[in-house]
Amino acid sequence: MTRESDSNEPAADAARAVGRGLLWVVIAVVVVLGMFLIGPFGLIIVIPALLAIWFAVGFTAGGPAAGA
């Protein structure tokens, strides 16, 4: 399944791709640090919290006020 871009501007698409890449890097760093600092049982709390934040940001981004 291919996704069409929301805009016709390559710069906006590139910025969006970089933002998504940075999000995955942050998630990976949190998981690795979590394994060392709080152990696997702590990750049971951290990972669902990160997913909830990620979905909340995804649902609120690009709403009516985007680009205002």
PyMOL Python script that loads the backbone (N, CA, C, O; Angstrom):
from pymol import cmd

cmd.read_pdbstr("""\
ATOM      1  N   MET A   1       0.850  -1.167   0.000  1.00  0.00           N
ATOM      2  CA  MET A   1       0.000   0.000   0.000  1.00  0.00           C
ATOM      3  C   MET A   1       0.899   1.235   0.000  1.00  0.00           C
ATOM      4  O   MET A   1       1.788   1.367   0.841  1.00  0.00           O
ATOM      5  N   THR A   2       0.665   2.110  -0.924  1.00  0.00           N
ATOM      6  CA  THR A   2       1.445   3.336  -1.000  1.00  0.00           C
ATOM      7  C   THR A   2       0.633   4.483  -0.454  1.00  0.00           C
ATOM      8  O   THR A   2      -0.592   4.521  -0.570  1.00  0.00           O
ATOM      9  N   ARG A   3       1.344   5.419   0.145  1.00  0.00           N
ATOM     10  CA  ARG A   3       0.702   6.597   0.701  1.00  0.00           C
ATOM     11  C   ARG A   3       0.993   7.794  -0.163  1.00  0.00           C
ATOM     12  O   ARG A   3       2.141   8.029  -0.540  1.00  0.00           O
ATOM     13  N   GLU A   4      -0.034   8.552  -0.482  1.00  0.00           N
ATOM     14  CA  GLU A   4       0.171   9.775  -1.233  1.00  0.00           C
ATOM     15  C   GLU A   4       0.512  10.893  -0.256  1.00  0.00           C
ATOM     16  O   GLU A   4       0.030  10.918   0.876  1.00  0.00           O
ATOM     17  N   SER A   5       1.344  11.807  -0.712  1.00  0.00           N
ATOM     18  CA  SER A   5       1.732  12.905   0.165  1.00  0.00           C
ATOM     19  C   SER A   5       0.568  13.870   0.342  1.00  0.00           C
ATOM     20  O   SER A   5      -0.296  14.003  -0.525  1.00  0.00           O
ATOM     21  N   ASP A   6       0.573  14.543   1.500  1.00  0.00           N
ATOM     22  CA  ASP A   6      -0.478  15.510   1.793  1.00  0.00           C
ATOM     23  C   ASP A   6      -0.253  16.830   1.067  1.00  0.00           C
ATOM     24  O   ASP A   6      -1.188  17.605   0.866  1.00  0.00           O
ATOM     25  N   SER A   7       0.978  17.076   0.682  1.00  0.00           N
ATOM     26  CA  SER A   7       1.279  18.343   0.026  1.00  0.00           C
ATOM     27  C   SER A   7       2.035  18.089  -1.265  1.00  0.00           C
ATOM     28  O   SER A   7       2.529  16.988  -1.510  1.00  0.00           O
ATOM     29  N   ASN A   8       2.114  19.109  -2.070  1.00  0.00           N
ATOM     30  CA  ASN A   8       2.848  19.014  -3.324  1.00  0.00           C
ATOM     31  C   ASN A   8       4.271  19.524  -3.176  1.00  0.00           C
ATOM     32  O   ASN A   8       5.003  19.628  -4.160  1.00  0.00           O
ATOM     33  N   GLU A   9       4.668  19.843  -1.940  1.00  0.00           N
ATOM     34  CA  GLU A   9       5.991  20.403  -1.700  1.00  0.00           C
ATOM     35  C   GLU A   9       6.953  19.304  -1.254  1.00  0.00           C
ATOM     36  O   GLU A   9       6.701  18.636  -0.251  1.00  0.00           O
ATOM     37  N   PRO A  10       8.047  19.109  -1.983  1.00  0.00           N
ATOM     38  CA  PRO A  10       9.018  18.089  -1.586  1.00  0.00           C
ATOM     39  C   PRO A  10       9.674  18.399  -0.252  1.00  0.00           C
ATOM     40  O   PRO A  10      10.037  17.480   0.483  1.00  0.00           O
ATOM     41  N   ALA A  11       9.834  19.682   0.078  1.00  0.00           N
ATOM     42  CA  ALA A  11      10.459  20.046   1.356  1.00  0.00           C
ATOM     43  C   ALA A  11       9.592  19.610   2.527  1.00  0.00           C
ATOM     44  O   ALA A  11      10.110  19.141   3.540  1.00  0.00           O
ATOM     45  N   ALA A  12       8.294  19.759   2.398  1.00  0.00           N
ATOM     46  CA  ALA A  12       7.389  19.346   3.474  1.00  0.00           C
ATOM     47  C   ALA A  12       7.414  17.831   3.633  1.00  0.00           C
ATOM     48  O   ALA A  12       7.405  17.320   4.753  1.00  0.00           O
ATOM     49  N   ASP A  13       7.443  17.120   2.520  1.00  0.00           N
ATOM     50  CA  ASP A  13       7.507  15.655   2.592  1.00  0.00           C
ATOM     51  C   ASP A  13       8.822  15.195   3.207  1.00  0.00           C
ATOM     52  O   ASP A  13       8.844  14.246   3.991  1.00  0.00           O
ATOM     53  N   ALA A  14       9.910  15.860   2.857  1.00  0.00           N
ATOM     54  CA  ALA A  14      11.215  15.503   3.420  1.00  0.00           C
ATOM     55  C   ALA A  14      11.253  15.780   4.919  1.00  0.00           C
ATOM     56  O   ALA A  14      11.781  14.977   5.688  1.00  0.00           O
ATOM     57  N   ALA A  15      10.696  16.911   5.333  1.00  0.00           N
ATOM     58  CA  ALA A  15      10.664  17.248   6.758  1.00  0.00           C
ATOM     59  C   ALA A  15       9.830  16.232   7.524  1.00  0.00           C
ATOM     60  O   ALA A  15      10.185  15.844   8.636  1.00  0.00           O
ATOM     61  N   ARG A  16       8.734  15.808   6.936  1.00  0.00           N
ATOM     62  CA  ARG A  16       7.876  14.810   7.588  1.00  0.00           C
ATOM     63  C   ARG A  16       8.619  13.484   7.722  1.00  0.00           C
ATOM     64  O   ARG A  16       8.520  12.820   8.753  1.00  0.00           O
ATOM     65  N   ALA A  17       9.358  13.097   6.690  1.00  0.00           N
ATOM     66  CA  ALA A  17      10.119  11.850   6.740  1.00  0.00           C
ATOM     67  C   ALA A  17      11.216  11.919   7.799  1.00  0.00           C
ATOM     68  O   ALA A  17      11.451  10.946   8.516  1.00  0.00           O
ATOM     69  N   VAL A  18      11.882  13.057   7.897  1.00  0.00           N
ATOM     70  CA  VAL A  18      12.921  13.228   8.919  1.00  0.00           C
ATOM     71  C   VAL A  18      12.303  13.168  10.313  1.00  0.00           C
ATOM     72  O   VAL A  18      12.878  12.568  11.222  1.00  0.00           O
ATOM     73  N   GLY A  19      11.159  13.776  10.482  1.00  0.00           N
ATOM     74  CA  GLY A  19      10.475  13.737  11.786  1.00  0.00           C
ATOM     75  C   GLY A  19      10.097  12.335  12.192  1.00  0.00           C
ATOM     76  O   GLY A  19      10.243  11.955  13.354  1.00  0.00           O
ATOM     77  N   ARG A  20       9.607  11.559  11.233  1.00  0.00           N
ATOM     78  CA  ARG A  20       9.255  10.172  11.544  1.00  0.00           C
ATOM     79  C   ARG A  20      10.497   9.356  11.874  1.00  0.00           C
ATOM     80  O   ARG A  20      10.470   8.511  12.769  1.00  0.00           O
ATOM     81  N   GLY A  21      11.583   9.608  11.152  1.00  0.00           N
ATOM     82  CA  GLY A  21      12.831   8.909  11.439  1.00  0.00           C
ATOM     83  C   GLY A  21      13.348   9.234  12.828  1.00  0.00           C
ATOM     84  O   GLY A  21      13.802   8.347  13.552  1.00  0.00           O
ATOM     85  N   LEU A  22      13.280  10.509  13.201  1.00  0.00           N
ATOM     86  CA  LEU A  22      13.713  10.905  14.539  1.00  0.00           C
ATOM     87  C   LEU A  22      12.839  10.277  15.614  1.00  0.00           C
ATOM     88  O   LEU A  22      13.334   9.913  16.681  1.00  0.00           O
ATOM     89  N   LEU A  23      11.555  10.148  15.347  1.00  0.00           N
ATOM     90  CA  LEU A  23      10.661   9.502  16.302  1.00  0.00           C
ATOM     91  C   LEU A  23      11.086   8.066  16.545  1.00  0.00           C
ATOM     92  O   LEU A  23      11.107   7.617  17.692  1.00  0.00           O
ATOM     93  N   TRP A  24      11.429   7.329  15.483  1.00  0.00           N
ATOM     94  CA  TRP A  24      11.872   5.942  15.646  1.00  0.00           C
ATOM     95  C   TRP A  24      13.196   5.865  16.382  1.00  0.00           C
ATOM     96  O   TRP A  24      13.414   4.939  17.163  1.00  0.00           O
ATOM     97  N   VAL A  25      14.088   6.825  16.146  1.00  0.00           N
ATOM     98  CA  VAL A  25      15.366   6.842  16.868  1.00  0.00           C
ATOM     99  C   VAL A  25      15.126   7.075  18.354  1.00  0.00           C
ATOM    100  O   VAL A  25      15.737   6.410  19.191  1.00  0.00           O
ATOM    101  N   VAL A  26      14.248   8.005  18.688  1.00  0.00           N
ATOM    102  CA  VAL A  26      13.943   8.279  20.092  1.00  0.00           C
ATOM    103  C   VAL A  26      13.331   7.053  20.756  1.00  0.00           C
ATOM    104  O   VAL A  26      13.684   6.719  21.887  1.00  0.00           O
ATOM    105  N   ILE A  27      12.428   6.387  20.072  1.00  0.00           N
ATOM    106  CA  ILE A  27      11.806   5.190  20.638  1.00  0.00           C
ATOM    107  C   ILE A  27      12.853   4.111  20.882  1.00  0.00           C
ATOM    108  O   ILE A  27      12.841   3.460  21.927  1.00  0.00           O
ATOM    109  N   ALA A  28      13.753   3.917  19.932  1.00  0.00           N
ATOM    110  CA  ALA A  28      14.800   2.907  20.091  1.00  0.00           C
ATOM    111  C   ALA A  28      15.718   3.240  21.265  1.00  0.00           C
ATOM    112  O   ALA A  28      16.082   2.354  22.038  1.00  0.00           O
ATOM    113  N   VAL A  29      16.092   4.500  21.402  1.00  0.00           N
ATOM    114  CA  VAL A  29      16.962   4.904  22.508  1.00  0.00           C
ATOM    115  C   VAL A  29      16.264   4.696  23.846  1.00  0.00           C
ATOM    116  O   VAL A  29      16.879   4.225  24.803  1.00  0.00           O
ATOM    117  N   VAL A  30      14.993   5.044  23.916  1.00  0.00           N
ATOM    118  CA  VAL A  30      14.249   4.863  25.172  1.00  0.00           C
ATOM    119  C   VAL A  30      14.164   3.389  25.537  1.00  0.00           C
ATOM    120  O   VAL A  30      14.325   3.028  26.703  1.00  0.00           O
ATOM    121  N   VAL A  31      13.915   2.541  24.558  1.00  0.00           N
ATOM    122  CA  VAL A  31      13.812   1.104  24.848  1.00  0.00           C
ATOM    123  C   VAL A  31      15.156   0.554  25.322  1.00  0.00           C
ATOM    124  O   VAL A  31      15.206  -0.208  26.288  1.00  0.00           O
ATOM    125  N   VAL A  32      16.247   0.934  24.650  1.00  0.00           N
ATOM    126  CA  VAL A  32      17.572   0.438  25.053  1.00  0.00           C
ATOM    127  C   VAL A  32      17.936   0.957  26.439  1.00  0.00           C
ATOM    128  O   VAL A  32      18.384   0.186  27.287  1.00  0.00           O
ATOM    129  N   LEU A  33      17.751   2.249  26.679  1.00  0.00           N
ATOM    130  CA  LEU A  33      18.041   2.790  28.007  1.00  0.00           C
ATOM    131  C   LEU A  33      17.136   2.180  29.064  1.00  0.00           C
ATOM    132  O   LEU A  33      17.561   1.929  30.192  1.00  0.00           O
ATOM    133  N   GLY A  34      15.897   1.946  28.695  1.00  0.00           N
ATOM    134  CA  GLY A  34      14.972   1.324  29.640  1.00  0.00           C
ATOM    135  C   GLY A  34      15.415  -0.059  30.048  1.00  0.00           C
ATOM    136  O   GLY A  34      15.266  -0.442  31.209  1.00  0.00           O
ATOM    137  N   MET A  35      15.955  -0.813  29.114  1.00  0.00           N
ATOM    138  CA  MET A  35      16.440  -2.161  29.445  1.00  0.00           C
ATOM    139  C   MET A  35      17.582  -2.087  30.462  1.00  0.00           C
ATOM    140  O   MET A  35      17.668  -2.919  31.365  1.00  0.00           O
ATOM    141  N   PHE A  36      18.452  -1.094  30.312  1.00  0.00           N
ATOM    142  CA  PHE A  36      19.589  -0.985  31.225  1.00  0.00           C
ATOM    143  C   PHE A  36      19.219  -0.327  32.548  1.00  0.00           C
ATOM    144  O   PHE A  36      19.728  -0.718  33.598  1.00  0.00           O
ATOM    145  N   LEU A  37      18.342   0.662  32.507  1.00  0.00           N
ATOM    146  CA  LEU A  37      18.056   1.432  33.713  1.00  0.00           C
ATOM    147  C   LEU A  37      16.911   0.866  34.551  1.00  0.00           C
ATOM    148  O   LEU A  37      16.999   0.836  35.778  1.00  0.00           O
ATOM    149  N   ILE A  38      15.857   0.425  33.910  1.00  0.00           N
ATOM    150  CA  ILE A  38      14.693  -0.006  34.699  1.00  0.00           C
ATOM    151  C   ILE A  38      14.338  -1.473  34.486  1.00  0.00           C
ATOM    152  O   ILE A  38      13.438  -1.989  35.149  1.00  0.00           O
ATOM    153  N   GLY A  39      15.013  -2.137  33.596  1.00  0.00           N
ATOM    154  CA  GLY A  39      14.789  -3.567  33.398  1.00  0.00           C
ATOM    155  C   GLY A  39      13.548  -3.867  32.590  1.00  0.00           C
ATOM    156  O   GLY A  39      12.793  -2.963  32.230  1.00  0.00           O
ATOM    157  N   PRO A  40      13.341  -5.128  32.308  1.00  0.00           N
ATOM    158  CA  PRO A  40      12.203  -5.513  31.461  1.00  0.00           C
ATOM    159  C   PRO A  40      10.845  -5.233  32.096  1.00  0.00           C
ATOM    160  O   PRO A  40       9.878  -4.959  31.384  1.00  0.00           O
ATOM    161  N   PHE A  41      10.757  -5.297  33.416  1.00  0.00           N
ATOM    162  CA  PHE A  41       9.457  -5.046  34.051  1.00  0.00           C
ATOM    163  C   PHE A  41       9.091  -3.566  33.983  1.00  0.00           C
ATOM    164  O   PHE A  41       7.912  -3.223  33.894  1.00  0.00           O
ATOM    165  N   GLY A  42      10.087  -2.690  34.023  1.00  0.00           N
ATOM    166  CA  GLY A  42       9.819  -1.272  33.864  1.00  0.00           C
ATOM    167  C   GLY A  42       9.346  -0.948  32.463  1.00  0.00           C
ATOM    168  O   GLY A  42       8.541  -0.037  32.267  1.00  0.00           O
ATOM    169  N   LEU A  43       9.851  -1.699  31.481  1.00  0.00           N
ATOM    170  CA  LEU A  43       9.427  -1.472  30.098  1.00  0.00           C
ATOM    171  C   LEU A  43       7.969  -1.838  29.885  1.00  0.00           C
ATOM    172  O   LEU A  43       7.332  -1.341  28.955  1.00  0.00           O
ATOM    173  N   ILE A  44       7.440  -2.695  30.730  1.00  0.00           N
ATOM    174  CA  ILE A  44       6.015  -3.032  30.636  1.00  0.00           C
ATOM    175  C   ILE A  44       5.173  -1.778  30.856  1.00  0.00           C
ATOM    176  O   ILE A  44       4.061  -1.675  30.336  1.00  0.00           O
ATOM    177  N   ILE A  45       5.699  -0.827  31.622  1.00  0.00           N
ATOM    178  CA  ILE A  45       5.001   0.436  31.852  1.00  0.00           C
ATOM    179  C   ILE A  45       5.384   1.469  30.789  1.00  0.00           C
ATOM    180  O   ILE A  45       4.529   2.207  30.298  1.00  0.00           O
ATOM    181  N   VAL A  46       6.672   1.517  30.435  1.00  0.00           N
ATOM    182  CA  VAL A  46       7.169   2.571  29.555  1.00  0.00           C
ATOM    183  C   VAL A  46       6.656   2.415  28.123  1.00  0.00           C
ATOM    184  O   VAL A  46       6.235   3.400  27.516  1.00  0.00           O
ATOM    185  N   ILE A  47       6.681   1.218  27.580  1.00  0.00           N
ATOM    186  CA  ILE A  47       6.308   1.031  26.174  1.00  0.00           C
ATOM    187  C   ILE A  47       4.838   1.381  25.909  1.00  0.00           C
ATOM    188  O   ILE A  47       4.567   2.097  24.945  1.00  0.00           O
ATOM    189  N   PRO A  48       3.888   0.918  26.708  1.00  0.00           N
ATOM    190  CA  PRO A  48       2.505   1.366  26.451  1.00  0.00           C
ATOM    191  C   PRO A  48       2.332   2.878  26.609  1.00  0.00           C
ATOM    192  O   PRO A  48       1.532   3.486  25.898  1.00  0.00           O
ATOM    193  N   ALA A  49       3.074   3.483  27.532  1.00  0.00           N
ATOM    194  CA  ALA A  49       2.980   4.937  27.700  1.00  0.00           C
ATOM    195  C   ALA A  49       3.500   5.641  26.448  1.00  0.00           C
ATOM    196  O   ALA A  49       2.892   6.606  25.986  1.00  0.00           O
ATOM    197  N   LEU A  50       4.616   5.169  25.898  1.00  0.00           N
ATOM    198  CA  LEU A  50       5.142   5.765  24.663  1.00  0.00           C
ATOM    199  C   LEU A  50       4.177   5.587  23.508  1.00  0.00           C
ATOM    200  O   LEU A  50       3.988   6.507  22.711  1.00  0.00           O
ATOM    201  N   LEU A  51       3.567   4.425  23.407  1.00  0.00           N
ATOM    202  CA  LEU A  51       2.602   4.196  22.332  1.00  0.00           C
ATOM    203  C   LEU A  51       1.394   5.114  22.469  1.00  0.00           C
ATOM    204  O   LEU A  51       0.887   5.632  21.474  1.00  0.00           O
ATOM    205  N   ALA A  52       0.931   5.314  23.703  1.00  0.00           N
ATOM    206  CA  ALA A  52      -0.206   6.210  23.918  1.00  0.00           C
ATOM    207  C   ALA A  52       0.142   7.639  23.516  1.00  0.00           C
ATOM    208  O   ALA A  52      -0.667   8.330  22.897  1.00  0.00           O
ATOM    209  N   ILE A  53       1.358   8.083  23.874  1.00  0.00           N
ATOM    210  CA  ILE A  53       1.787   9.427  23.500  1.00  0.00           C
ATOM    211  C   ILE A  53       1.904   9.531  21.988  1.00  0.00           C
ATOM    212  O   ILE A  53       1.482  10.524  21.395  1.00  0.00           O
ATOM    213  N   TRP A  54       2.476   8.508  21.365  1.00  0.00           N
ATOM    214  CA  TRP A  54       2.662   8.512  19.911  1.00  0.00           C
ATOM    215  C   TRP A  54       1.320   8.609  19.188  1.00  0.00           C
ATOM    216  O   TRP A  54       1.179   9.388  18.245  1.00  0.00           O
ATOM    217  N   PHE A  55       0.334   7.822  19.624  1.00  0.00           N
ATOM    218  CA  PHE A  55      -0.985   7.875  18.993  1.00  0.00           C
ATOM    219  C   PHE A  55      -1.666   9.214  19.245  1.00  0.00           C
ATOM    220  O   PHE A  55      -2.323   9.748  18.351  1.00  0.00           O
ATOM    221  N   ALA A  56      -1.521   9.765  20.450  1.00  0.00           N
ATOM    222  CA  ALA A  56      -2.129  11.062  20.750  1.00  0.00           C
ATOM    223  C   ALA A  56      -1.551  12.148  19.860  1.00  0.00           C
ATOM    224  O   ALA A  56      -2.287  12.987  19.340  1.00  0.00           O
ATOM    225  N   VAL A  57      -0.231  12.134  19.684  1.00  0.00           N
ATOM    226  CA  VAL A  57       0.398  13.128  18.806  1.00  0.00           C
ATOM    227  C   VAL A  57      -0.040  12.911  17.365  1.00  0.00           C
ATOM    228  O   VAL A  57      -0.268  13.876  16.635  1.00  0.00           O
ATOM    229  N   GLY A  58      -0.157  11.665  16.951  1.00  0.00           N
ATOM    230  CA  GLY A  58      -0.581  11.371  15.583  1.00  0.00           C
ATOM    231  C   GLY A  58      -1.993  11.833  15.298  1.00  0.00           C
ATOM    232  O   GLY A  58      -2.283  12.307  14.199  1.00  0.00           O
ATOM    233  N   PHE A  59      -2.874  11.700  16.273  1.00  0.00           N
ATOM    234  CA  PHE A  59      -4.254  12.114  16.056  1.00  0.00           C
ATOM    235  C   PHE A  59      -4.423  13.620  16.101  1.00  0.00           C
ATOM    236  O   PHE A  59      -5.315  14.161  15.446  1.00  0.00           O
ATOM    237  N   THR A  60      -3.578  14.310  16.868  1.00  0.00           N
ATOM    238  CA  THR A  60      -3.728  15.748  16.983  1.00  0.00           C
ATOM    239  C   THR A  60      -2.942  16.496  15.926  1.00  0.00           C
ATOM    240  O   THR A  60      -3.260  17.650  15.638  1.00  0.00           O
ATOM    241  N   ALA A  61      -1.928  15.883  15.339  1.00  0.00           N
ATOM    242  CA  ALA A  61      -1.113  16.569  14.329  1.00  0.00           C
ATOM    243  C   ALA A  61      -1.898  16.696  13.030  1.00  0.00           C
ATOM    244  O   ALA A  61      -2.607  15.775  12.625  1.00  0.00           O
ATOM    245  N   GLY A  62      -1.764  17.824  12.400  1.00  0.00           N
ATOM    246  CA  GLY A  62      -2.408  18.025  11.101  1.00  0.00           C
ATOM    247  C   GLY A  62      -3.884  18.326  11.188  1.00  0.00           C
ATOM    248  O   GLY A  62      -4.620  18.105  10.226  1.00  0.00           O
ATOM    249  N   GLY A  63      -4.331  18.827  12.327  1.00  0.00           N
ATOM    250  CA  GLY A  63      -5.734  19.183  12.477  1.00  0.00           C
ATOM    251  C   GLY A  63      -6.058  20.502  11.808  1.00  0.00           C
ATOM    252  O   GLY A  63      -5.279  20.991  10.989  1.00  0.00           O
ATOM    253  N   PRO A  64      -7.176  21.074  12.139  1.00  0.00           N
ATOM    254  CA  PRO A  64      -7.618  22.319  11.499  1.00  0.00           C
ATOM    255  C   PRO A  64      -6.635  23.476  11.674  1.00  0.00           C
ATOM    256  O   PRO A  64      -6.568  24.358  10.819  1.00  0.00           O
ATOM    257  N   ALA A  65      -5.870  23.486  12.772  1.00  0.00           N
ATOM    258  CA  ALA A  65      -4.958  24.593  13.032  1.00  0.00           C
ATOM    259  C   ALA A  65      -3.590  24.387  12.396  1.00  0.00           C
ATOM    260  O   ALA A  65      -2.723  25.252  12.525  1.00  0.00           O
ATOM    261  N   ALA A  66      -3.375  23.276  11.720  1.00  0.00           N
ATOM    262  CA  ALA A  66      -2.070  23.017  11.118  1.00  0.00           C
ATOM    263  C   ALA A  66      -1.778  24.032  10.022  1.00  0.00           C
ATOM    264  O   ALA A  66      -2.591  24.254   9.124  1.00  0.00           O
ATOM    265  N   GLY A  67      -0.633  24.625  10.111  1.00  0.00           N
ATOM    266  CA  GLY A  67      -0.243  25.603   9.112  1.00  0.00           C
ATOM    267  C   GLY A  67      -0.843  26.969   9.318  1.00  0.00           C
ATOM    268  O   GLY A  67      -0.678  27.863   8.488  1.00  0.00           O
ATOM    269  N   ALA A  68      -1.539  27.132  10.421  1.00  0.00           N
ATOM    270  CA  ALA A  68      -2.172  28.442  10.687  1.00  0.00           C
ATOM    271  C   ALA A  68      -1.149  29.444  11.172  1.00  0.00           C
ATOM    272  O   ALA A  68      -1.494  30.594  11.445  1.00  0.00           O
TER     273      ALA A  68
END
""", "prot")
cmd.dss("prot")
cmd.show_as("cartoon", "prot")
cmd.util.cbc("prot")
cmd.orient("prot")
